[in-house]
Amino acid sequence: MGGRDFAVKSLSPELAEKINIDVSMMISLFSTLHDWGFISKICFDDISSAFKNFSNECDLSRELTFTEKASEALKDLTETRQYQVSTGSGHQVPVQFRVPEVSVPLSRPDALVMEYIDGCSLDRADALRERLTSWQPDWKEGGRLSEAEINTIIVGIHKLVLEVYLDLVSESCFLNTDFQTGNFMMKLESDRISIYCIDHANSSANNDILRIVKDPVYYSLVTGLFLLFHNRANGNGLGEEPDVPSPMDTTDEVDIRDLVCTAISPKILERLEKSIETHRRGFGSDIIPPIDELQKFQEEATVGEICSQIYHWLKDNSDHSDTEGPFQSEAAFVEPLTRFLIRLAMEHEEQDMQKADMATLHKVVTVPFDKFVQSLGFQTSPVNPLLLRVGWQLSAYRQYIRQLESLMDNWEYYRE
C-alpha cells in the first residue's frame, strides 16, 4: 500500500481457544495449591495474573502497545551506544537494532499490521548463512564474505543480541519476556546489518530484576527468625545461652530485639547461593550481584537488626507497587513482627521444624507472613514467573552461544 510492503500477524479463533484452555488449566492447578495452604491468596492472585498474560496474546492490540514501547526504549539506547560486529579480518560492521514500525490505523485486536522486513530470524540457521553468503556489502567492493568471515559474523550477531537485550534491561527495565532466537530478525543493508526485535506480546516494563534474588533472601531471614523462636519455644539452645531471653519470657521483662542469632542457616545459605548463581549466569553479574552484596546477615546479627532489614525490604517493594498503603514506621513494625513470629513458633511447638523441607516452611511461615504484613499496610507480591522464565532462557542462550562458537571454529569438520 502506498508503495510500501506490510506484514500482517493474525490470530485464529482456534489458537486463541487453545491458549485460553492452557491458561485455565494452570490457574486451576495453582488454585489447588492455594486451597491446600501452600501459597497465599496474594501469591495466587499474582501468579494467576502472570498466566493470564498468555491469554493477552489473543489481543494483538496489546502487542502493538508493547511494540511501540520497545521501539522507544531501543531508540533511547541506540542514541547513546553504537554496536558493531567483527568480521575477523579487520573490518567492523555497524549493527543497528530496531523494532518494526507498526501501523496503528490498520491494526485490530486480531490483526497486527507492521512494516515488512525482508530478512530471516536467527533461529533459521541455513537461511542466515545463505543470506550472508550472497551478501555484497559496499566495503567489499563487489566481493563476497569468506567462510571464516561468515562464521565470525554469525557468532558476533548472537553475542550482540544478548548484549543489547541486557542493556535494555539495565537502562530502561524493559523486558520482552520471551527471549529466543526466533524473536530476532537479521536484514542485510548495503553498509550495515539491521537486527529487528519482534514479537512483544508478552513484555513487561519497569521491572525490578533484583527482586528475583532479593525476595528469596529476605524470606529466608523471616524463616530464620521463625526457626530461632521455634527452637527457644521448645527449649532447644537455652542451655548454651542461659542469659539470653527466651520467647517464652514476656517482652515487658526482656528485649527480644537484643537476641543474637545467625538467621540464615548454612543449609538455606547454600540453597540461596546456588539459586543466585543460576540467575547470575542468566542475567549476568552486572545485573545480579553475589549474595554478599545483597544481604550482610549471613553471619551473626541481632533480631532487631534483622527486623530492620525486613522492614526496609517490604517498604521498598511497597514504594514500587501501584497501590499505596498506610506504611508503619520501623519502630512500630519490629515489635508486632517479633510477636507474630513468636506466636507462630509456639503454634507449631510440637513439630520438628528444624528438619522440615522448604515446601512445609513456606506453608507454615511464608504464607501467614504475607497475610500479616499486608494487614500492616505493606504490598507484597511474588516475583513475576515470566521473569524467572527469562532467566532460564538467558542461561540456555549463553550455552547455545558456546556451542555455536565451537561449531564455527570447526566448521570445515562439521560441514564434511
PEPENOR-V800137 format. One record per residue. N is the residue number from 1. OMEGA is omega as a letter, one per 30 degrees, with the letter a starting at -180 (999 if undefined). D_LAST is the distance of its C-alpha to the last C-alpha in whole Angstrom. Layout:
n;omega;d_last
N;OMEGA;D_LAST
N;OMEGA;D_LAST
This chain:
n;omega;d_last
1;l;46
2;l;48
3;l;45
4;l;43
5;l;40
6;l;40
7;a;38
8;l;40
9;a;39
10;a;41
11;a;42
12;l;43
13;a;46
14;l;44
15;l;41
16;l;44
17;a;46
18;l;43
19;a;43
20;l;46
21;l;46
22;a;44
23;l;46
24;l;49
25;a;47
26;l;46
27;l;50
28;l;51
29;a;49
30;l;50
31;l;54
32;l;54
33;l;53
34;l;56
35;l;58
36;l;58
37;a;58
38;l;55
39;a;54
40;l;57
41;l;58
42;a;57
43;a;54
44;a;54
45;a;55
46;l;52
47;l;49
48;l;50
49;l;50
50;l;47
51;l;46
52;l;48
53;l;46
54;l;43
55;l;46
56;l;46
57;l;43
58;l;45
59;a;47
60;l;45
61;l;48
62;l;47
63;l;43
64;a;45
65;a;47
66;l;44
67;l;42
68;l;45
69;l;46
70;l;42
71;a;42
72;a;45
73;a;44
74;l;41
75;l;43
76;a;45
77;a;42
78;l;40
79;a;44
80;a;44
81;l;40
82;a;37
83;l;34
84;l;31
85;a;27
86;l;26
87;a;23
88;a;23
89;l;24
90;a;28
91;l;28
92;a;29
93;l;29
94;l;32
95;a;31
96;l;34
97;a;34
98;l;36
99;l;38
100;l;38
101;a;42
102;l;44
103;a;46
104;a;49
105;a;52
106;a;49
107;l;48
108;l;49
109;l;49
110;a;46
111;l;45
112;a;43
113;a;43
114;l;41
115;l;39
116;l;36
117;l;33
118;a;31
119;l;28
120;a;25
121;a;25
122;l;23
123;l;22
124;a;20
125;a;17
126;a;16
127;l;19
128;a;19
129;a;16
130;l;18
131;l;21
132;l;20
133;a;18
134;a;21
135;l;24
136;a;26
137;a;28
138;a;31
139;l;31
140;l;28
141;l;31
142;l;29
143;l;25
144;l;22
145;l;20
146;l;17
147;a;14
148;l;16
149;l;19
150;l;17
151;a;16
152;a;19
153;a;21
154;l;19
155;a;20
156;l;24
157;l;25
158;l;24
159;l;26
160;l;29
161;l;29
162;a;30
163;a;32
164;l;34
165;a;35
166;l;36
167;l;38
168;l;40
169;a;41
170;a;42
171;a;44
172;a;45
173;l;45
174;a;43
175;l;40
176;a;38
177;l;38
178;a;35
179;l;32
180;a;29
181;a;26
182;a;27
183;l;30
184;a;29
185;l;28
186;l;27
187;a;29
188;l;28
189;a;31
190;a;32
191;a;32
192;l;31
193;l;29
194;l;31
195;a;30
196;l;33
197;a;34
198;l;35
199;a;36
200;a;39
201;l;41
202;l;41
203;a;42
204;a;44
205;l;46
206;a;48
207;l;47
208;a;48
209;a;44
210;l;46
211;l;48
212;a;45
213;a;46
214;a;49
215;l;51
216;l;49
217;a;51
218;l;54
219;l;54
220;l;54
221;l;57
222;l;59
223;l;58
224;l;59
225;l;62
226;a;63
227;l;62
228;a;64
229;l;67
230;l;66
231;a;66
232;l;70
233;l;71
234;l;71
235;a;72
236;l;69
237;a;68
238;a;72
239;a;73
240;a;71
241;a;72
242;a;76
243;a;77
244;a;74
245;l;75
246;l;74
247;l;73
248;l;76
249;l;78
250;a;79
251;l;78
252;a;82
253;a;82
254;l;79
255;a;76
256;a;72
257;a;71
258;l;71
259;a;70
260;a;67
261;l;63
262;a;60
263;a;59
264;a;55
265;l;55
266;a;52
267;l;50
268;l;50
269;l;49
270;l;46
271;l;45
272;a;46
273;l;44
274;l;41
275;a;41
276;l;42
277;l;39
278;l;36
279;l;38
280;l;37
281;l;34
282;a;34
283;a;36
284;a;36
285;l;39
286;a;40
287;a;41
288;l;42
289;l;44
290;a;44
291;a;47
292;l;49
293;a;49
294;a;50
295;a;53
296;a;55
297;l;57
298;l;54
299;a;57
300;l;61
301;l;63
302;l;66
303;l;66
304;l;67
305;l;65
306;l;62
307;l;64
308;l;64
309;l;60
310;l;60
311;a;63
312;l;61
313;a;57
314;a;59
315;l;61
316;l;58
317;a;56
318;l;59
319;a;59
320;a;56
321;a;57
322;a;58
323;l;61
324;a;64
325;l;66
326;a;69
327;l;68
328;l;69
329;a;70
330;a;69
331;a;72
332;a;73
333;a;69
334;a;69
335;l;72
336;l;71
337;a;68
338;l;69
339;l;71
340;a;69
341;l;66
342;l;69
343;l;71
344;l;67
345;a;67
346;l;70
347;a;69
348;a;67
349;a;69
350;a;68
351;l;65
352;a;62
353;a;60
354;a;59
355;a;57
356;l;56
357;a;52
358;l;51
359;l;52
360;l;55
361;l;56
362;a;55
363;a;57
364;a;60
365;a;60
366;a;57
367;l;58
368;a;62
369;l;61
370;a;60
371;a;63
372;a;65
373;l;64
374;l;64
375;l;67
376;l;68
377;l;66
378;l;63
379;l;60
380;l;57
381;l;54
382;l;51
383;l;47
384;a;46
385;l;43
386;l;41
387;l;41
388;l;40
389;l;37
390;l;36
391;l;36
392;l;33
393;l;31
394;l;31
395;l;30
396;a;27
397;l;26
398;l;26
399;l;24
400;l;22
401;l;22
402;l;21
403;a;18
404;l;17
405;l;17
406;l;15
407;a;12
408;l;13
409;a;14
410;a;10
411;a;8
412;a;6
413;a;5
414;a;5
415;l;4
416;999;0
